[in-house]
C-alpha cells in the first residue's frame, strides 16, 4: 500500500461520454422492434375493485397484450413482492401483508399498478388504457402516522406494521429519573420524492429460453434472485443488466412491479417490451424517503454530560412494505443512534405505520440522516437550555480518541475518530469568529441571520464482501469486472485509478465492466456508501493473486526461485536478472507461452469491519422576515473520510449530498390531501433545489485513517446529506430564537417561515 499515498484528484473519464450525449441509458438501448408498455394506475388511494374489464383495450389498435394480476397468476407466477421485516419489541416480526405486482382485489394508494397495456407505440398503449373499465367502491383512507381504524391490511388491524425497540429501557428511564436536567424536542422529518435525473425504466427480452431484463438500477444480483423466485426459474436462465444510470440515491436499489411484468409480456408477445416512466408517473410510484416524527429526550448530569438518551419515532411506511422499508427507521436508524457522543444509556422505540400513500424506502443515507438529524437538533436545543455554546456541549460529550475502538449501546464498533480536531477545523473554516459581524450586517439590512452546526457520523452499509475479476486482453490492456454499479458517482474513474495505482497498468489501458450478471458471479451493487471501499478491497486481493501467480511464472522463465521475484515500482524484478517487465508485459509473455490460466483472475474479498465516516457541517442562513425567504448564505464542511483515492470525486459526492440535504431543508415536501391524492405531482408543485438555493460549499478533509480496511478508507457517498439537514435547521432555529420561536420544522419555505414569524400556526403547517 506504499503507493496509496499518491491519492490524486483525477478527472472523471466518463464525463466526456455523458456530457457529449453519448451515455447509454436504458431507454437508449432498448432493442429495435420493442413493444411499448404503459401502466394503468389506480386513480384513488383506497378502494375495493368491483370491475376490471380490459376486453375493449385488448382489441384496440396496435395493442398486443393487456396484463392483469389474474393473467400472471394463471400461469403460475408468484406475484407477491418480497420485503425485509423489522423485529418487534416482543420478539415477533413485523407485519408482512402481500404486496402484489399488480393490484388484485383492492388498491391502496394513488398510482398503484393495476394493469399494463402492451402496444406497438406508446400513444396506442395510452389510448387503449383509456378504454379499461375500472370501477370500485371507495374505502376510508388512512393518512396519519398513527394507529387508526381505517384498516389497510388485515395483518395490521390498527395499521401498525411493527413496534421496534433497542437499548436498555429500564436503565434509560432510571437515568432520566436521576438527571440534573432533561431536554426534549419533537422533530419532524418531511417526506421527499427522490426525482433522479433519469426516471426509472426497463426492457425485457427472451433469447434461447433465457430472459434478459435491463433496468436502470443500483445492482443486478438482487433483481436476478427476485425474478428467479417469482418465475420459478433457475438463476442461470436469467440475465440482468444495468446500463448507464442517471442517479439512484437508494430509490433505484430495489425491485419494482414493472420489472416483474415486462418478462411476462415479452414472453407472451414474443417481442422485446420496454417501459419508461414519465416524471409525474415517477412521483406517484417511486419509493419516497424520510417521513417520520420523533420525540427525542436527553438527560444530563450536573457537569453537562449526557446520562441518558430516549427516543420514540413514528415512521410512515406507505401502503405496503418497501423492500427495506421496515428496516430504515428501525435497525439502520439505530446504527448511529448515539452519534459521536459517549452515551452509555439509551433506548429507542420506533413504530412503523401503513398509510394510503406510495411506499417509503431508502433515500440517500437510509436511516442515518434521520438519526443524526434528530440527535443534532436536540443537542442544539440542549445547549440553549443549558446556557452553553453548542460546540462546547459537543466537546464535553464527544467520544475521546483514547476510547477507540468504541462499542456503542446499539452494538456498533467505531474503530477510530478525533471529533474535537475535526470540529475545530470546521470552526476555523466557517469563520465562527466573524459571525457576529455578519449577523450585525444582516440586522442592519432588516434580515435575520443564524448559525447552525451538525456533527455527524455514519456507518457504511451493505454486504462486506465483493467480487472482482481482472482479465488481460489480447489488445494488451486489461478489463476489471466489478460487482458494484455506478449511478453517476465516477466509478469508472476511481476503479481504473486504483487498479492502475496498485498494478502499474496505465489507466487508459483499463476498461471497467459492470452491471451484467452474466459477466461476474455476484456483487452487492451500490448503496450505503459501500462501493469504493468494498470494491477496492477486492481489487487489492486480486492484485495480490496476480503478483503471486506472475511471480511463479516469471521464476520459471528466468530460472530463479519464486521467492526471488518481487513486484515494486510498477515492475517485476529478480535478483541477478536485468529483466524488469511490467504486469502487462508479463501477461503477454504468459499468452505467448500458452498460459491462458494466468490471464483471468477472480477474487472475492470481505472487509474485516465497517468504517464510520464523520465530520462537521456548518450552515449560515439569512431570513427576510417580510417574505419568509430563507437563503442558505454560507456552508462549510470538514470531513474525516480516512485515506482518499480521489479527493475530487469525494468532494463531488459531498457537494451533491449537501445539495440534497439543503433541498429537503428549504424547499422539498410531499403533500397529499385527506383523500390520498398527491398534490405535488409535478415540478410546478414540488420544489427541487436550484443553483440559486445553494451557496458555494467550503470543503476540507481532516483524515483519521480507518483500521477496518487495508486502504484506511471511509465511505463518502451519503455523508453530505447526513450532515446537511441538521446544520441548516439549527441555523434557522438560531435565526428565529430571539423572536421567541422554539419549534421549527423542515422545509423552511417562505410561506411556512413567514407564517411561523407571524405566529400563524395553521399556515405554518
C-alpha positions in Angstrom: 0.0 0.0 0.0 3.0 2.3 -0.3 1.6 3.9 -3.4 -1.8 4.6 -1.9 -0.5 8.0 -0.7 -0.4 9.1 -4.3 -4.1 9.9 -3.9 -4.8 12.2 -6.9 -7.8 14.2 -8.0 -8.1 12.5 -11.3 -10.7 14.0 -13.7 -13.6 11.7 -14.4 -13.1 9.8 -17.6 -16.8 9.0 -18.1 -17.8 12.7 -18.2 -16.7 13.0 -21.8 -19.3 10.4 -22.7 -22.0 11.8 -20.6 -21.5 15.5 -21.4 -21.4 14.9 -25.2 -24.6 12.9 -25.2 -23.0 9.5 -25.6 -24.3 8.0 -22.4 -26.2 4.7 -23.0 -29.2 4.7 -20.7 -31.9 2.0 -20.7 -34.2 4.0 -22.9 -31.3 4.4 -25.4 -30.5 0.8 -25.8 -33.9 -1.0 -25.9 -33.9 -3.5 -28.8 -35.2 -2.4 -32.2 -38.8 -3.5 -32.7 -39.6 -3.4 -28.9 -43.2 -3.0 -28.0 -44.1 -0.3 -25.6 -45.7 -0.7 -22.1 -48.0 1.7 -20.4 -49.1 1.2 -16.8 -52.7 1.8 -15.9 -52.6 3.0 -12.3 -55.1 3.5 -9.5 -56.8 6.9 -9.5 -57.8 6.5 -5.9 -56.0 5.9 -2.6 -58.1 3.1 -1.2 -60.9 1.1 -2.8 -62.3 -2.4 -3.4 -62.1 -3.2 -7.1 -65.6 -4.2 -8.4 -64.9 -4.2 -12.1 -61.7 -4.6 -14.1 -62.6 -5.1 -17.7 -59.8 -4.9 -20.2 -61.6 -6.6 -23.1 -62.0 -3.4 -25.1 -58.4 -2.4 -24.5 -57.2 -5.7 -25.8 -58.9 -5.1 -29.2 -57.7 -1.5 -29.6 -55.5 -0.6 -32.5 -51.9 -1.6 -32.1 -52.4 -3.5 -28.8 -50.7 -6.9 -28.4 -51.5 -7.6 -24.8 -53.1 -6.3 -21.6 -51.7 -7.8 -18.4 -53.6 -8.1 -15.2 -52.8 -9.9 -11.9 -55.1 -12.7 -12.8 -53.3 -13.3 -16.1 -49.9 -13.7 -14.3 -51.3 -15.9 -11.5 -53.0 -18.1 -14.1 -49.5 -19.0 -15.5 -48.2 -19.9 -12.0 -46.2 -16.8 -11.4 -45.8 -15.7 -7.8 -46.8 -12.1 -8.0 -46.1 -11.2 -4.3 -43.1 -8.9 -3.8 -40.6 -9.7 -1.0 -39.6 -7.4 1.9 -37.3 -7.5 4.9 -39.1 -7.3 8.2 -38.1 -5.5 11.4 -38.2 -7.2 14.8 -40.9 -6.2 17.3 -40.2 -5.5 20.9 -42.0 -8.7 21.9 -39.7 -10.8 19.8 -42.0 -11.3 16.9 -41.6 -10.0 13.3 -43.3 -7.0 11.7 -46.4 -7.4 9.7 -46.0 -8.9 6.2 -49.1 -8.3 4.1 -49.0 -9.4 0.5 -47.8 -6.7 -1.9 -48.9 -7.9 -5.4 -47.1 -6.8 -8.6 -50.5 -5.8 -9.9 -53.5 -5.0 -7.8 -55.8 -7.9 -7.2 -59.0 -7.2 -5.1 -58.0 -3.8 -3.7 -56.0 -0.7 -4.5 -54.2 1.0 -1.6 -52.5 4.1 -3.0 -52.9 6.5 -5.9 -50.5 5.2 -8.6 -50.6 1.5 -7.6 -50.3 -0.6 -10.8 -53.5 -2.2 -11.9 -52.9 -3.4 -15.4 -50.2 -3.0 -18.1 -51.0 -2.3 -21.8 -48.5 -3.5 -24.4 -48.8 -1.9 -27.8 -46.8 -1.0 -30.9 -46.4 2.6 -29.8 -46.7 4.4 -26.5 -49.5 6.5 -27.8 -51.5 3.4 -28.8 -50.9 1.9 -25.3 -52.1 5.1 -23.6 -55.2 5.3 -25.8 -56.0 1.7 -25.0 -55.6 2.3 -21.3 -58.4 4.9 -21.5 -60.7 2.0 -22.6 -60.2 0.0 -19.5 -63.3 -0.2 -17.4 -62.3 0.2 -13.8 -65.0 0.5 -11.2 -64.5 0.4 -7.4 -66.1 1.0 -4.0 -64.0 3.6 -2.2 -62.8 2.7 1.3 -61.9 5.0 4.2 -58.4 6.5 3.7 -55.7 6.3 6.4 -53.2 9.2 6.2 -52.0 9.7 9.8 -48.7 8.2 11.0 -50.5 6.7 13.9 -52.7 3.8 14.9 -56.2 4.1 13.3 -59.4 2.4 12.5 -59.2 2.7 8.7 -57.5 -0.6 8.2 -55.4 -1.0 5.1 -54.3 -4.6 5.7 -55.9 -7.3 7.8 -52.4 -8.3 9.0 -52.2 -4.9 10.8 -55.7 -4.1 12.1 -54.6 -0.7 13.6 -52.2 -0.1 10.7 -49.2 -0.6 12.9 -46.7 -2.6 10.9 -44.0 -3.0 13.6 -43.0 -1.9 17.1 -39.2 -2.0 17.3 -37.1 -1.3 20.3 -33.4 -1.3 21.1 -31.3 -0.4 24.2 -32.0 -0.7 27.9 -35.4 0.9 28.6 -35.3 0.4 32.3 -31.8 1.8 32.8 -32.6 4.7 30.5 -35.8 5.6 32.5 -33.7 5.4 35.7 -31.1 7.8 34.1 -33.9 10.3 33.4 -35.3 10.0 36.9 -31.9 10.8 38.4 -30.9 13.5 35.9 -29.9 17.0 36.9 -31.5 18.4 33.7 -33.6 16.9 30.9 -34.3 18.4 27.5 -36.9 17.2 24.9 -37.8 18.1 21.4 -40.2 16.7 18.8 -38.7 16.7 15.4 -40.5 16.1 12.1 -38.6 14.8 9.0 -40.6 15.6 5.9 -41.2 13.1 3.1 -39.4 13.7 -0.2 -39.6 12.4 -3.7 -36.2 11.3 -5.0 -36.5 12.7 -8.5 -33.4 11.2 -10.0 -32.4 12.9 -13.3 -33.2 9.8 -15.2 -36.6 8.3 -14.3 -37.0 4.5 -13.9 -37.1 2.4 -17.0 -36.6 -1.2 -18.2 -36.9 -3.6 -21.1 -37.2 -7.4 -21.2 -36.5 -9.9 -24.0 -36.3 -13.7 -24.3 -33.4 -15.4 -26.2 -32.8 -19.2 -26.3 -35.0 -19.9 -23.3 -33.4 -17.2 -21.2 -34.8 -13.9 -20.1 -32.8 -10.7 -20.2 -34.1 -7.8 -18.1 -32.2 -4.5 -18.4 -33.2 -1.7 -16.0 -31.8 1.5 -14.5 -30.8 0.2 -11.1 -28.2 0.0 -8.4 -27.1 -3.6 -9.0 -28.2 -6.7 -10.8 -28.0 -9.7 -8.4 -30.8 -8.8 -6.1 -33.2 -8.4 -9.0 -31.9 -11.7 -10.5 -32.8 -13.5 -7.3 -36.2 -12.0 -7.1 -37.1 -12.7 -10.7 -36.0 -16.3 -10.3 -38.2 -16.6 -7.2 -41.2 -15.0 -8.9 -41.0 -17.0 -12.1 -39.8 -20.3 -10.5 -36.7 -20.3 -12.7 -33.1 -21.3 -12.2 -30.8 -18.4 -11.8 -28.8 -19.4 -14.9 -31.9 -18.8 -17.0 -31.9 -15.1 -16.1 -29.6 -12.3 -17.2 -29.9 -8.9 -15.5 -28.1 -5.8 -16.7 -27.8 -2.2 -15.6 -26.6 0.2 -18.4 -25.6 3.8 -17.6 -27.8 5.0 -14.8 -28.8 8.7 -14.2 -28.9 8.8 -10.5 -30.3 6.3 -8.0 -29.9 7.6 -4.4 -31.4 4.4 -2.9 -34.7 4.7 -4.7 -33.5 2.6 -7.7 -31.9 0.0 -5.5 -34.9 -2.3 -5.3 -37.3 -4.3 -7.4 -40.5 -2.6 -8.7 -43.7 -4.1 -10.1 -42.9 -3.1 -13.7 -39.8 -5.2 -13.7 -41.8 -8.4 -13.0 -44.4 -7.7 -15.6 -42.1 -7.0 -18.5 -40.7 -10.5 -18.8 -44.2 -12.0 -18.8 -45.3 -9.5 -21.5 -42.2 -10.2 -23.6 -42.8 -14.0 -23.4 -46.5 -13.7 -24.2 -45.9 -11.4 -27.2 -42.7 -13.0 -28.5 -41.2 -9.5 -28.8 -39.0 -7.3 -26.5 -41.0 -5.0 -24.4 -39.9 -1.7 -23.0 -41.2 0.7 -20.4 -40.1 4.2 -19.4 -41.6 6.3 -16.6 -42.5 9.9 -17.1 -42.0 12.4 -14.3 -45.4 12.5 -12.8 -45.6 8.7 -13.0 -42.3 8.6 -11.1 -43.6 11.0 -8.5 -46.7 8.7 -8.0 -44.9 5.4 -8.0 -41.2 5.7 -7.0 -40.3 4.9 -3.4 -40.4 8.0 -1.2 -38.0 8.9 1.5 -37.9 10.0 5.2 -41.5 10.8 6.6 -41.2 10.3 10.3 -41.8 12.2 13.6 -39.5 11.6 16.6 -39.8 12.7 20.2 -36.2 12.9 21.5 -35.1 13.4 25.1 -31.7 13.9 26.7 -30.7 13.6 30.3 -27.7 15.4 31.7 -25.7 15.3 35.0 -24.5 18.4 36.8 -21.4 18.6 34.6 -23.5 18.7 31.4 -22.6 15.2 30.4 -25.3 13.1 28.8 -26.5 10.3 31.1 -29.4 9.1 29.0 -31.0 9.3 25.6 -34.6 8.3 24.8 -36.4 8.4 21.5 -39.8 7.5 20.2 -40.3 7.5 16.4 -43.4 7.1 14.4 -42.5 6.2 10.8 -44.6 6.2 7.6 -44.2 3.0 5.5 -46.7 3.9 2.9 -49.3 1.4 1.7 -47.0 -1.7 1.7 -43.7 -2.7 3.0 -40.9 -1.5 0.7 -38.0 -3.8 0.1 -36.2 -2.5 3.2 -38.9 -0.1 4.3 -39.3 -1.6 7.8 -35.5 -1.6 8.3 -34.8 2.0 7.5 -36.1 3.7 10.7 -35.5 0.7 12.9 -32.2 -1.1 12.5 -30.5 1.4 10.2 -31.5 4.4 12.3 -30.2 2.6 15.4 -26.7 2.1 13.7 -25.8 5.7 14.6 -28.3 6.3 17.3 -25.9 7.9 19.8 -23.8 9.7 17.1 -20.4 10.8 18.2 -21.2 11.1 21.9 -20.2 8.9 24.8 -23.8 7.9 25.7 -23.8 4.8 27.9 -27.6 4.5 28.4 -30.1 4.9 25.6 -33.4 3.4 24.4 -35.0 3.8 21.0 -38.6 2.8 20.1 -39.9 3.0 16.6 -43.4 2.3 15.4 -44.0 1.9 11.7 -47.4 2.6 10.2 -49.1 1.9 6.9 -50.9 4.8 5.2 -52.6 5.1 1.8 -49.5 6.6 0.1 -46.7 5.2 -2.0 -44.0 3.1 -0.2 -41.2 4.7 1.7 -37.8 3.1 1.5 -34.1 4.0 1.3 -33.1 7.5 0.3 -29.5 8.8 0.4 -28.3 7.8 3.8 -31.2 5.4 4.7 -31.8 5.8 8.4 -28.5 7.5 9.3 -29.5 11.0 8.2 -32.8 10.6 10.1 -31.0 9.6 13.3 -28.3 12.3 13.1 -30.9 14.9 12.3 -32.8 14.1 15.5 -29.8 13.9 17.7 -28.1 17.1 16.4 -31.4 19.0 16.7 -31.9 18.1 20.3 -28.2 18.7 21.1 -28.6 22.2 19.9 -31.8 22.7 21.9 -29.9 21.3 25.0 -27.1 23.8 24.5 -29.6 26.6 24.6 -31.4 25.4 27.6 -28.2 24.6 29.5 -26.7 28.0 28.6 -23.7 26.5 26.8 -22.1 27.2 23.4 -23.3 24.4 21.1 -19.7 23.5 20.2 -18.7 23.3 23.9 -21.6 20.9 24.7 -20.5 18.7 21.9 -16.8 18.8 23.1 -17.9 17.8 26.6 -19.7 14.7 25.3 -17.6 13.6 22.4 -16.1 10.1 22.4 -12.4 10.8 23.1 -9.7 9.5 20.8 -8.3 7.2 23.5 -11.7 5.5 23.9 -11.4 3.8 20.5 -12.3 1.2 19.5 -15.6 2.2 21.0 -18.7 0.0 21.2 -22.0 1.9 21.2 -25.0 1.0 23.2 -26.6 -0.4 20.0 -23.6 -2.7 19.3 -21.7 -0.7 16.6 -17.9 -0.8 16.8 -16.5 2.6 15.9 -12.8 2.0 15.0 -11.2 5.4 15.1 -12.1 9.1 15.4 -10.9 12.5 16.5 -14.1 14.6 16.6 -12.7 17.5 18.6 -9.9 18.0 16.0 -12.4 17.8 13.0 -14.8 20.2 14.6 -12.0 22.7 15.5 -11.0 22.7 11.8 -14.6 23.4 10.8 -14.9 26.2 13.4 -11.9 27.9 11.7 -13.0 27.2 8.1 -16.5 28.5 8.8 -15.1 31.6 10.5 -17.1 31.4 13.7 -15.2 34.4 14.9 -16.6 36.6 12.2 -20.2 35.6 12.6 -21.2 38.4 15.0 -20.1 41.0 12.4 -22.1 39.2 9.7 -25.1 39.0 11.9 -24.9 42.7 12.7 -24.7 43.5 8.9 -27.8 41.4 8.3 -29.7 43.1 11.1 -28.8 46.5 9.7 -30.4 45.3 6.4 -33.6 44.2 8.3 -32.7 40.5 8.0 -32.2 37.7 10.5 -29.1 35.6 10.4 -28.5 32.2 12.1 -25.5 29.8 12.5 -26.1 26.1 12.7 -23.8 23.2 13.4 -24.1 19.4 12.9 -21.6 16.8 13.8 -22.5 13.6 12.1 -21.2 10.0 11.9 -22.5 7.3 9.6 -22.0 3.6 9.1 -21.3 2.2 5.7 -23.9 -0.4 4.9 -24.4 -3.4 2.6 -22.6 -6.7 2.2 -19.0 -6.5 3.5 -17.9 -8.8 0.6 -17.4 -8.1 -3.0 -16.3 -9.8 -6.2 -13.8 -8.6 -8.8 -12.3 -10.1 -12.0 -9.2 -8.8 -13.7 -8.8 -10.0 -17.3 -5.8 -9.3 -19.5 -7.0 -8.7 -23.1 -5.5 -9.6 -26.4 -5.0 -5.9 -27.3 -2.5 -5.5 -24.5 -4.9 -4.0 -21.9 -7.0 -5.1 -19.0 -10.6 -5.3 -18.0 -11.8 -5.1 -14.4 -15.2 -6.6 -13.8 -16.8 -5.1 -10.7 -19.7 -6.1 -8.5 -20.8 -2.6 -7.7 -22.8 -0.3 -10.0 -22.2 3.4 -10.9 -25.2 5.7 -10.7 -23.1 8.7 -11.7 -20.5 8.7 -8.8 -17.5 8.2 -11.1 -16.8 4.5 -10.5 -15.2 4.1 -13.9 -12.6 6.7 -13.0 -11.9 5.5 -9.4 -11.7 1.8 -10.2 -9.3 2.4 -13.1 -7.3 4.7 -11.0 -7.0 2.3 -8.1 -6.1 -0.7 -10.2 -3.6 1.4 -12.1 -2.0 2.6 -8.8 -1.7 -0.9 -7.5 -0.7 -2.8 -10.6 1.2 -0.2 -12.8 -1.2 -0.8 -15.7 -1.7 2.6 -17.3 -5.2 3.8 -16.5 -6.0 4.4 -20.2 -5.4 0.7 -20.8 -8.0 -0.4 -18.3 -11.7 -0.9 -19.0 -14.3 -1.1 -16.2 -17.1 -3.6 -16.8 -20.1 -3.5 -14.5 -23.8 -4.2 -14.4 -24.1 -7.6 -16.1 -25.0 -10.8 -14.1 -23.5 -13.0 -16.9 -20.1 -11.5 -16.5 -19.3 -11.7 -12.8 -20.5 -14.2 -10.3 -22.0 -11.9 -7.7 -21.9 -8.4 -6.3 -23.5 -6.1 -3.9 -24.3 -3.2 -6.1 -24.2 0.4 -5.0 -25.7 1.8 -1.8 -24.8 2.5 1.8 -21.6 4.3 0.9 -20.0 0.9 0.3 -18.9 0.8 -3.3 -15.3 2.1 -3.4 -14.4 0.7 0.0 -15.5 -2.9 -0.7 -14.6 -2.9 -4.4 -11.0 -1.7 -3.9 -10.6 -4.2 -1.1 -11.5 -7.0 -3.6 -9.2 -5.4 -6.1 -6.3 -5.5 -3.7 -6.9 -9.2 -3.2 -6.9 -9.7 -7.0 -3.7 -7.8 -7.5 -2.0 -9.8 -4.7 -3.1 -13.1 -6.5 -1.9 -11.8 -9.9 1.5 -10.8 -8.4 1.9 -14.2 -6.8 0.9 -16.1 -10.0 3.0 -13.9 -12.3 6.0 -14.2 -9.9 5.8 -18.0 -10.1 5.6 -17.8 -13.9 8.5 -15.4 -14.2 10.6 -17.5 -11.8 10.2 -20.4 -14.3 11.1 -18.2 -17.2 14.1 -16.7 -15.6 15.3 -19.9 -13.8 15.1 -18.4 -10.3 13.1 -19.2 -7.2 9.7 -17.6 -6.9 10.8 -16.0 -3.6 13.4 -14.1 -5.6 10.9 -12.3 -7.7 9.3 -9.2 -6.4 6.9 -6.6 -7.7 7.6 -3.0 -6.9 7.8 0.4 -8.6 5.3 -1.0 -11.2 7.6 -3.7 -12.5 8.7 -7.2 -11.6 12.3 -7.7 -10.6 14.5 -10.7 -9.8 18.0 -10.8 -8.2 20.6 -11.4 -10.8 18.4 -10.5 -13.8 18.1 -7.3 -15.8 14.6 -8.2 -17.0 12.1 -5.8 -15.4 8.7 -6.5 -17.2 5.6 -4.6 -16.3 2.4 -6.5 -15.4 1.1 -6.1 -19.0 4.3 -7.4 -20.4 4.2 -10.5 -18.1 0.6 -11.1 -19.3 1.8 -11.0 -22.9 4.6 -13.4 -22.1 2.1 -15.8 -20.5 -0.2 -15.5 -23.5 2.7 -16.4 -25.8 3.6 -19.3 -23.6 0.0 -20.7 -23.8 -0.7 -19.9 -20.1 -4.2 -18.7 -20.5 -4.8 -19.7 -16.9 -2.8 -16.6 -16.0 -4.9 -14.2 -18.0 -8.0 -14.0 -15.9 -8.2 -13.6 -12.1 -11.3 -13.6 -10.0 -11.4 -12.8 -6.3 -13.9 -12.4 -3.5 -12.8 -10.3 -0.5 -14.5 -9.4 2.7 -14.0 -6.3 4.8 -13.0 -7.1 8.4 -15.3 -4.3 9.6 -17.4 -1.3 8.7 -16.0 2.2 8.5 -17.5 5.2 10.1 -17.2 8.5 8.1 -17.8 11.5 10.2 -17.5 15.3 10.0 -18.8 18.7 10.9 -21.2 20.8 8.8 -21.7 24.5 9.5 -24.5 26.4 7.8 -25.4 30.1 7.9 -28.8 31.3 6.8 -30.3 34.7 6.3 -34.0 35.2 6.6 -36.1 38.1 5.2 -38.9 38.5 7.8 -41.0 40.4 5.4 -41.3 37.5 3.0 -40.1 34.5 5.0 -37.5 33.7 2.3 -34.6 31.7 3.7 -31.2 32.0 2.0 -28.5 29.5 2.8 -25.7 32.0 2.6 -22.7 30.0 3.7 -22.0 26.3 4.0 -18.7 24.7 5.2 -17.9 21.0 5.6 -14.9 19.3 7.2 -15.0 15.5 6.8 -13.0 12.6 8.1 -13.1 10.1 5.2 -9.8 8.5 6.2 -7.5 7.9 3.2 -8.8 9.1 -0.1 -8.3 7.5 -3.6 -9.6 10.6 -5.5 -10.3 13.7 -3.4 -12.0 15.4 -6.4 -14.7 12.6 -6.6 -15.1 12.7 -2.8 -15.7 16.4 -2.9 -18.2 16.0 -5.7 -20.1 13.4 -3.6 -20.2 15.7 -0.7 -21.4 18.6 -2.8 -24.3 16.5 -4.2 -25.2 15.2 -0.8 -25.2 18.6 0.8 -27.5 20.0 -2.0 -30.0 17.2 -1.5 -29.9 18.0 2.2 -30.4 21.7 1.6 -33.2 20.8 -0.8 -35.1 18.8 1.8 -34.5 21.5 4.4 -35.6 24.5 2.4 -37.9 23.5 -0.5 -38.9 19.9 -0.9 -42.0 18.5 0.6 -44.5 15.8 -0.5 -48.1 16.8 0.2 -51.2 14.5 0.0 -54.7 15.7 0.6 -57.1 14.0 3.0 -58.2 11.6 0.3 -54.7 10.4 -0.5 -54.3 12.4 -3.7 -50.8 13.6 -4.4 -50.8 17.4 -4.7 -47.1 17.7 -5.5 -47.0 15.5 -8.7 -45.1 17.9 -11.0 -42.2 20.3 -10.8 -44.8 23.1 -10.7 -45.7 21.9 -7.2 -42.7 20.0 -5.9 -39.8 22.4 -5.4 -36.5 20.9 -6.2 -33.4 22.9 -5.2 -31.9 25.2 -7.8 -28.5 26.6 -8.3 -29.5 29.8 -6.5 -30.7 27.8 -3.5 -27.2 26.7 -2.7 -24.1 28.7 -1.8 -20.5 27.8 -2.8 -19.7 24.9 -0.4 -16.4 25.2 1.5 -14.9 21.7 1.8 -11.9 20.3 3.5 -10.5 17.0 5.0 -9.2 16.1 8.4 -8.5 12.4 7.9 -8.1 9.7 10.6 -7.4 6.5 8.6 -9.8 3.7 9.3 -8.5 0.4 10.8 -11.4 -1.5 9.4 -10.0 -2.0 5.9 -6.5 -2.2 4.4 -6.9 1.1 2.5 -7.7 3.1 5.6 -10.8 4.5 3.8 -14.2 5.6 5.0 -17.2 5.8 2.6 -18.3 9.2 1.5 -21.4 8.8 -0.8 -24.1 9.8 1.7 -22.1 11.9 4.1 -23.2 15.3 2.7 -26.9 14.6 3.2 -26.4 13.1 6.7 -24.9 16.3 8.0 -26.7 19.0 6.0 -30.2 18.5 7.4 -29.5 19.5 11.0 -26.9 22.1 10.1 -29.5 24.1 8.1 -32.3 23.5 10.5 -30.2 24.5 13.5 -29.2 27.7 11.6 -32.9 28.6 11.0 -33.7 27.9 14.7 -30.8 30.2 15.7 -32.0 32.9 13.4 -35.5 33.0 14.9 -34.7 32.1 18.6 -34.7 35.7 19.7 -38.2 36.1 18.2 -39.4 33.6 20.8 -39.9 30.8 18.3 -39.0 27.4 19.8 -40.3 24.9 17.2 -39.0 24.9 13.6 -39.6 22.0 11.2 -38.4 21.4 7.6 -39.0 22.5 4.9 -38.4 26.2 5.5 -40.3 27.5 2.6 -41.1 31.3 2.5 -44.8 30.7 3.3 -44.1 28.4 6.2 -41.4 30.6 7.7 -43.4 33.8 7.2 -46.3 32.2 9.0 -44.0 31.0 11.8 -42.7 34.5 12.3 -46.2 35.9 12.3 -47.4 33.3 14.8 -49.8 31.7 12.3 -49.6 28.1 13.4 -52.1 26.8 10.9 -50.5 28.5 7.9 -47.1 27.2 9.1 -48.2 23.6 8.7 
